[in-house]
């Protein structure tokens, strides 16, 4: 009975989404550890800078189109779905052409550029941007269709291929920044080829695009792209200011605490991947009651479900810091910073789901305003905190304040469009957890 129940659960989208997030986080951590042990410190810095730069610049594509695709595509009629996907593809190609055109003159300026990290971005960014276009749109479409088994396949092949190439370079003594970038491009080519062969890209629907749909996507995306870029800058502002005002030695201490927060981010990302298409489909079909139901259900269930994780994390913070960072981080501020972030994370689910729901109800501008407020507040308070305390807790305090302000802004903004409150969220969370527990007991007895 228990075995049958487990087999059934393994096939469900919730498990597949969680499994994908766990695998990606674990594989990412393994890759990071391997590179730290096999690359020169300077070259490792180039690699991190390239990846960070690509992520930031890729926001022009992902921030502009990803949420729009899921929002306008999920739960619609076939003809509408083709129109949306075709329009997204056309805009994505235009964005890609823009970066290619921008890169060409930059290549002629290479002899004048002394910073090696900037040269690497100019040399490799456009190529990777082109190679990842089909696979990126495939992943978005699969997410909107809630085909999480296929997303897990893409994730598995991507990480296993790259780790295999890294290990091969380590064993043959050929590890270098150039070879690592070549491996990255090869993996991107493999995944794109797979998506094209399997017919996951939807590129054939480009003929179904319409001017009206592209304008609709543009009007939505012009706000979501600002939100994405600002959010990316917000995530990195702490690290930049720690590096400039406290020194590089403080950055890894802060980073260890941030890395450990994956224990919260994994279930949160997994449920969000499932919930966004459901929220979009319900809103597109004008079922507002269902939108509110999903909002209460997922945010309430996660809020209460994360409490035991937070209690364990706070109790064993020093142990987790030692396991991840090693003995040199024991006794630093990393454990206490991790504890503060864990306590704050109890309101992460409500903040994330109210933010996502603002996009769903056609209010991306409010999300943009929220992130800008948080960014300005965080940078300002970081400076004040560092000047006053001269340690990492000045940065942590500013992060806590800016996050709470942002969470309150999105919560009260969404209340203008959807009928919900904190009590309803927590009540739904209790009900859903009881339901899951009783269902598990029934199936396993």
C-alpha positions as CSV (number, residue, x, y, z in Angstrom):
1,X,0.0,0.0,0.0
2,X,2.8,2.4,0.9
3,X,4.8,1.5,-2.1
4,X,1.8,2.1,-4.4
5,X,1.2,5.5,-2.8
6,X,4.9,6.5,-3.2
7,X,4.8,5.5,-6.9
8,X,1.7,7.6,-7.4
9,X,3.2,10.6,-5.7
10,X,6.4,10.3,-7.7
11,X,4.4,10.9,-10.9
12,X,2.7,14.0,-9.7
13,X,3.7,17.5,-10.8
14,X,4.3,18.7,-7.2
15,X,7.0,16.1,-6.7
16,X,8.5,16.5,-10.2
17,X,8.7,20.3,-9.6
18,X,10.3,19.8,-6.2
19,X,12.6,17.1,-7.6
20,X,13.7,19.4,-10.3
21,X,14.5,22.2,-7.9
22,X,16.4,19.9,-5.5
23,X,18.4,18.4,-8.3
24,X,19.3,21.8,-9.8
25,X,20.4,23.2,-6.5
26,X,22.4,20.1,-5.7
27,X,24.0,19.9,-9.1
28,X,24.8,23.6,-9.0
29,X,26.4,23.3,-5.6
30,X,28.5,20.3,-6.8
31,X,29.6,22.2,-9.9
32,X,30.6,25.2,-7.8
33,X,32.7,23.0,-5.4
34,X,34.4,21.3,-8.4
35,X,35.3,24.6,-10.0
36,X,36.6,26.0,-6.8
37,X,39.0,23.1,-6.4
38,X,40.2,23.0,-10.1
39,X,40.4,26.6,-11.3
40,X,42.8,29.4,-10.4
41,X,41.3,32.0,-8.2
42,X,41.5,34.7,-10.9
43,X,39.9,32.5,-13.6
44,X,37.1,31.5,-11.1
45,X,36.5,35.2,-10.7
46,X,36.1,35.6,-14.5
47,X,33.7,32.7,-14.6
48,X,31.5,34.0,-11.8
49,X,31.5,37.5,-13.4
50,X,30.5,36.1,-16.8
51,X,27.6,34.0,-15.3
52,X,26.4,37.0,-13.2
53,X,26.6,39.3,-16.3
54,X,24.8,36.8,-18.5
55,X,22.0,36.5,-15.9
56,X,21.6,40.2,-15.6
57,X,21.6,40.9,-19.4
58,X,19.3,37.9,-19.9
59,X,16.7,39.7,-17.9
60,X,16.0,41.7,-21.1
61,X,14.6,38.4,-22.5
62,X,13.4,36.5,-19.4
63,X,12.0,39.6,-17.6
64,X,10.3,40.8,-20.7
65,X,8.8,37.6,-22.0
66,X,8.7,34.7,-19.5
67,X,5.9,35.9,-17.2
68,X,4.0,37.3,-20.2
69,X,4.2,33.8,-21.9
70,X,2.9,32.0,-18.9
71,X,0.2,34.6,-18.2
72,X,-1.3,34.9,-21.7
73,X,-0.6,31.3,-22.7
74,X,-1.7,29.1,-19.8
75,X,-5.2,27.7,-19.9
76,X,-6.2,29.3,-23.2
77,X,-7.7,27.9,-26.4
78,X,-5.3,26.2,-28.9
79,X,-5.6,29.1,-31.4
80,X,-4.8,31.7,-28.7
81,X,-1.9,29.6,-27.4
82,X,-0.3,29.5,-30.8
83,X,-0.8,33.2,-31.3
84,X,0.8,34.0,-27.9
85,X,3.8,31.6,-28.4
86,X,4.4,32.8,-32.0
87,X,4.3,36.4,-30.8
88,X,6.7,35.6,-28.0
89,X,9.1,33.9,-30.4
90,X,9.1,36.8,-32.8
91,X,9.9,39.3,-30.0
92,X,12.6,37.0,-28.6
93,X,14.3,36.9,-32.0
94,X,14.2,40.7,-32.2
95,X,15.8,40.9,-28.7
96,X,18.5,38.4,-29.8
97,X,19.3,40.4,-33.0
98,X,19.6,43.5,-30.9
99,X,22.3,41.9,-28.7
100,X,24.2,40.6,-31.8
101,X,24.2,44.0,-33.4
102,X,25.3,45.6,-30.1
103,X,28.1,43.1,-29.8
104,X,29.7,43.5,-33.2
105,X,31.1,47.1,-32.7
106,X,32.2,46.1,-29.2
107,X,34.4,43.4,-30.7
108,X,36.4,46.1,-32.5
109,X,37.0,47.8,-29.2
110,X,38.6,44.8,-27.6
111,X,42.2,46.0,-28.0
112,X,41.3,49.1,-26.0
113,X,39.8,47.1,-23.1
114,X,42.2,46.1,-20.4
115,X,39.8,44.3,-18.0
116,X,39.8,40.5,-18.9
117,X,36.4,39.9,-17.4
118,X,34.8,42.5,-19.6
119,X,36.5,41.0,-22.7
120,X,35.2,37.5,-21.8
121,X,31.6,38.9,-21.6
122,X,31.9,40.7,-25.0
123,X,33.4,37.6,-26.7
124,X,31.0,35.0,-25.4
125,X,27.7,36.6,-24.3
126,X,26.0,36.9,-27.7
127,X,26.9,33.4,-28.7
128,X,25.4,31.9,-25.5
129,X,22.4,34.2,-25.9
130,X,21.7,32.7,-29.4
131,X,22.4,29.1,-28.4
132,X,20.0,29.2,-25.4
133,X,17.1,30.9,-27.2
134,X,15.2,27.7,-28.2
135,X,15.9,25.8,-25.0
136,X,14.8,28.9,-22.9
137,X,11.5,29.2,-24.7
138,X,11.0,25.5,-24.5
139,X,11.4,25.6,-20.7
140,X,8.9,28.5,-20.4
141,X,6.4,26.6,-22.6
142,X,6.8,23.4,-20.6
143,X,6.3,25.3,-17.4
144,X,3.1,26.9,-18.7
145,X,1.9,23.4,-19.8
146,X,2.9,22.0,-16.4
147,X,5.0,19.3,-18.1
148,X,7.4,19.1,-15.2
149,X,8.8,15.7,-16.2
150,X,10.2,17.2,-19.4
151,X,11.6,20.1,-17.4
152,X,13.3,17.6,-15.2
153,X,14.8,15.9,-18.3
154,X,16.2,19.2,-19.5
155,X,17.7,20.0,-16.1
156,X,19.2,16.5,-15.7
157,X,20.9,16.5,-19.1
158,X,22.1,20.1,-18.7
159,X,23.8,19.6,-15.3
160,X,25.1,16.0,-15.9
161,X,26.6,17.1,-19.3
162,X,28.3,20.1,-17.8
163,X,29.6,18.2,-14.7
164,X,30.9,15.4,-16.9
165,X,32.9,18.0,-19.0
166,X,34.2,19.7,-15.9
167,X,35.4,16.3,-14.4
168,X,37.0,15.4,-17.8
169,X,38.9,18.6,-17.8
170,X,40.0,18.0,-14.2
171,X,41.2,14.5,-15.0
172,X,43.1,15.6,-18.1
173,X,44.6,18.7,-16.6
174,X,43.0,21.0,-19.3
175,X,40.9,23.1,-17.0
176,X,40.9,26.8,-18.1
177,X,38.5,29.6,-18.4
178,X,38.5,29.2,-22.2
179,X,37.8,25.5,-22.1
180,X,35.1,26.0,-19.5
181,X,33.3,28.5,-21.7
182,X,33.6,26.2,-24.7
183,X,32.0,23.4,-22.5
184,X,29.2,25.8,-21.5
185,X,28.5,26.5,-25.2
186,X,28.5,22.8,-26.0
187,X,26.0,22.1,-23.3
188,X,23.8,24.9,-24.5
189,X,24.0,23.4,-28.1
190,X,23.1,19.9,-26.8
191,X,20.0,21.1,-24.9
192,X,18.8,23.3,-27.8
193,X,19.2,20.4,-30.2
194,X,17.3,18.1,-27.9
195,X,14.4,20.7,-27.6
196,X,14.2,21.1,-31.4
197,X,14.2,17.4,-32.0
198,X,11.6,16.7,-29.4
199,X,9.4,19.5,-30.7
200,X,9.2,21.4,-27.4
201,X,10.2,24.9,-28.8
202,X,7.0,25.9,-30.5
203,X,9.0,27.7,-33.1
204,X,6.6,26.6,-35.9
205,X,3.9,28.8,-34.3
206,X,5.8,32.0,-35.2
207,X,3.5,32.2,-38.3
208,X,0.6,32.5,-35.9
209,X,1.8,35.8,-34.4
210,X,-0.3,38.9,-34.5
211,X,0.5,42.5,-34.1
212,X,-2.2,42.9,-31.5
213,X,-0.8,40.0,-29.4
214,X,2.8,41.4,-29.7
215,X,1.5,44.8,-28.5
216,X,-0.2,43.1,-25.6
217,X,3.0,41.3,-24.6
218,X,5.0,44.5,-25.0
219,X,2.6,46.5,-22.8
220,X,2.8,43.8,-20.1
221,X,6.5,43.1,-20.5
222,X,7.7,46.8,-20.3
223,X,6.9,46.7,-16.6
224,X,7.9,43.1,-15.8
225,X,11.3,43.6,-17.4
226,X,11.9,46.6,-15.1
227,X,10.9,44.5,-12.1
228,X,13.2,41.6,-13.2
229,X,16.3,43.8,-13.7
230,X,15.6,45.8,-10.5
231,X,15.1,42.5,-8.6
232,X,18.4,41.2,-9.9
233,X,20.2,44.4,-8.8
234,X,18.5,44.2,-5.5
235,X,19.8,40.6,-4.9
236,X,23.4,41.8,-5.7
237,X,23.4,45.2,-4.0
238,X,24.3,43.7,-0.6
239,X,27.4,41.9,-2.0
240,X,28.6,44.9,-4.0
241,X,28.4,47.2,-0.9
242,X,30.0,44.7,1.4
243,X,32.8,44.3,-1.0
244,X,33.3,48.1,-1.5
245,X,32.8,49.3,2.1
246,X,33.8,46.3,4.4
247,X,36.2,44.4,2.2
248,X,36.2,41.2,0.1
249,X,36.9,39.0,3.1
250,X,33.4,39.7,4.4
251,X,31.7,38.7,1.2
252,X,32.0,34.9,1.6
253,X,30.8,35.1,5.2
254,X,27.6,36.7,4.0
255,X,27.5,34.4,1.0
256,X,27.5,31.3,3.2
257,X,24.4,32.4,4.9
258,X,22.7,33.2,1.6
259,X,23.7,29.8,0.2
260,X,22.1,28.0,3.2
261,X,18.8,29.8,2.5
262,X,18.4,27.3,-0.4
263,X,16.6,25.1,2.2
264,X,13.8,27.7,2.0
265,X,14.1,28.6,-1.6
266,X,13.8,25.1,-3.0
267,X,10.3,24.3,-1.8
268,X,9.2,27.9,-2.5
269,X,10.4,27.9,-6.1
270,X,9.0,24.4,-6.6
271,X,5.5,25.4,-5.6
272,X,5.6,28.7,-7.4
273,X,6.4,26.9,-10.7
274,X,3.2,24.9,-10.2
275,X,1.1,27.7,-8.9
276,X,1.8,30.4,-11.5
277,X,0.2,28.5,-14.4
278,X,-2.8,27.6,-12.2
279,X,-3.3,31.2,-11.2
280,X,-2.9,32.4,-14.8
281,X,-5.4,29.8,-16.1
282,X,-8.0,30.7,-13.5
283,X,-7.6,34.4,-14.2
284,X,-7.7,34.0,-18.0
285,X,-11.0,32.1,-17.5
286,X,-12.3,34.9,-15.3
287,X,-12.6,32.5,-12.3
288,X,-11.5,35.1,-9.6
289,X,-12.7,32.8,-6.8
290,X,-10.2,30.2,-8.0
291,X,-7.4,32.8,-8.1
292,X,-8.0,33.7,-4.5
293,X,-8.3,30.0,-3.6
294,X,-4.9,29.1,-5.1
295,X,-3.3,32.2,-3.5
296,X,-4.6,31.3,0.0
297,X,-3.9,27.6,-0.5
298,X,-0.2,27.7,-1.5
299,X,0.9,30.8,0.5
300,X,-0.8,29.5,3.6
301,X,0.5,25.9,3.3
302,X,4.0,27.1,2.7
303,X,4.0,29.7,5.5
304,X,3.1,27.1,8.1
305,X,5.1,24.3,6.5
306,X,8.3,26.3,6.6
307,X,8.1,26.9,10.4
308,X,9.5,23.5,11.4
309,X,12.4,24.0,8.9
310,X,13.1,27.4,10.4
311,X,13.2,26.0,13.9
312,X,15.6,23.2,12.9
313,X,17.8,25.7,11.0
314,X,17.9,28.2,13.8
315,X,18.9,25.5,16.3
316,X,21.6,23.9,14.1
317,X,22.8,27.0,12.2
318,X,26.4,26.6,13.4
319,X,26.5,22.9,12.2
320,X,25.2,23.9,8.8
321,X,27.7,26.7,8.4
322,X,30.5,24.2,9.3
323,X,29.3,21.7,6.8
324,X,29.0,24.1,3.9
325,X,31.9,26.5,4.6
326,X,34.3,24.5,6.6
327,X,36.0,25.3,9.9
328,X,37.2,28.7,8.9
329,X,33.6,30.0,8.9
330,X,32.8,28.6,12.3
331,X,32.7,31.4,14.9
332,X,32.0,34.1,12.2
333,X,28.8,36.1,11.8
334,X,27.5,33.6,9.2
335,X,25.5,31.4,11.6
336,X,23.7,34.4,13.2
337,X,23.0,36.0,9.8
338,X,21.5,32.7,8.7
339,X,19.3,32.6,11.8
340,X,18.0,36.1,11.0
341,X,17.2,35.3,7.4
342,X,15.4,32.1,8.5
343,X,13.1,33.9,10.9
344,X,12.4,36.5,8.1
345,X,11.7,33.7,5.6
346,X,8.4,32.8,7.4
347,X,6.8,35.7,5.4
348,X,8.5,34.8,2.1
349,X,5.6,32.7,0.8
350,X,3.0,35.5,1.3
351,X,5.4,38.0,-0.2
352,X,6.1,35.9,-3.3
353,X,2.5,34.9,-4.0
354,X,1.2,38.4,-3.6
355,X,3.9,39.6,-5.9
356,X,3.1,37.0,-8.5
357,X,-0.6,37.6,-8.2
358,X,-0.1,41.3,-9.0
359,X,1.3,40.2,-12.3
360,X,-1.6,37.8,-12.9
361,X,-4.2,40.5,-12.3
362,X,-2.5,42.8,-14.8
363,X,-0.7,45.0,-12.3
364,X,3.0,44.5,-13.1
365,X,3.6,48.3,-12.6
366,X,2.9,47.8,-8.9
367,X,5.6,45.1,-8.7
368,X,8.0,47.4,-10.5
369,X,7.3,50.2,-8.0
370,X,7.7,47.7,-5.1
371,X,11.2,46.5,-6.3
372,X,12.4,50.1,-6.9
373,X,11.3,51.1,-3.4
374,X,13.1,48.1,-2.0
375,X,16.3,48.7,-4.1
376,X,16.5,52.4,-3.1
377,X,15.7,51.7,0.5
378,X,18.2,48.8,0.7
379,X,21.1,50.7,-0.8
380,X,20.5,53.7,1.4
381,X,20.1,51.7,4.6
382,X,23.1,49.6,3.7
383,X,25.3,52.7,3.6
384,X,23.9,54.0,6.8
385,X,24.1,50.6,8.5
386,X,27.7,50.0,7.4
387,X,28.7,53.5,8.6
388,X,27.1,53.0,12.0
389,X,27.9,49.4,12.8
390,X,31.0,48.8,10.7
391,X,30.0,45.1,10.3
392,X,27.7,42.8,8.4
393,X,24.8,43.3,10.7
394,X,24.3,46.8,9.4
395,X,23.7,45.2,6.0
396,X,21.5,42.5,7.4
397,X,19.3,45.0,9.3
398,X,18.8,47.1,6.1
399,X,17.8,43.9,4.2
400,X,15.3,43.0,6.8
401,X,13.7,46.5,6.8
402,X,13.6,46.8,3.0
403,X,12.1,43.3,2.6
404,X,9.3,44.0,5.2
405,X,8.4,47.3,3.5
406,X,8.2,45.5,0.1
407,X,6.1,42.7,1.5
408,X,3.6,45.1,3.1
409,X,3.4,47.1,-0.2
410,X,2.6,44.0,-2.3
411,X,0.1,42.7,0.3
412,X,-1.9,45.9,0.5
413,X,-1.7,46.5,-3.2
414,X,-3.1,43.1,-4.0
415,X,-6.0,43.6,-1.5
416,X,-7.3,46.3,-3.9
417,X,-7.9,43.7,-6.6
418,X,-8.5,40.4,-4.8
419,X,-10.6,39.6,-1.6
420,X,-8.2,38.0,0.8
421,X,-6.5,38.6,4.2
422,X,-3.9,37.1,6.4
423,X,-6.4,35.2,8.6
424,X,-7.8,33.5,5.5
425,X,-4.3,32.6,4.3
426,X,-3.3,30.9,7.6
427,X,-6.7,29.2,7.9
428,X,-6.3,27.7,4.4
429,X,-2.8,26.7,5.2
430,X,-4.0,24.7,8.3
431,X,-6.8,23.1,6.2
432,X,-4.4,22.1,3.4
433,X,-1.8,20.6,5.7
434,X,-4.4,18.6,7.6
435,X,-5.8,17.4,4.3
436,X,-2.4,16.3,3.1
437,X,-1.6,14.6,6.4
438,X,-4.9,12.7,6.5
439,X,-4.5,11.7,2.9
440,X,-1.0,10.3,3.6
441,X,-2.3,8.4,6.6
442,X,-5.2,7.0,4.7
443,X,-3.1,5.9,1.7
444,X,-0.3,4.3,3.8
445,X,-2.4,2.4,6.4
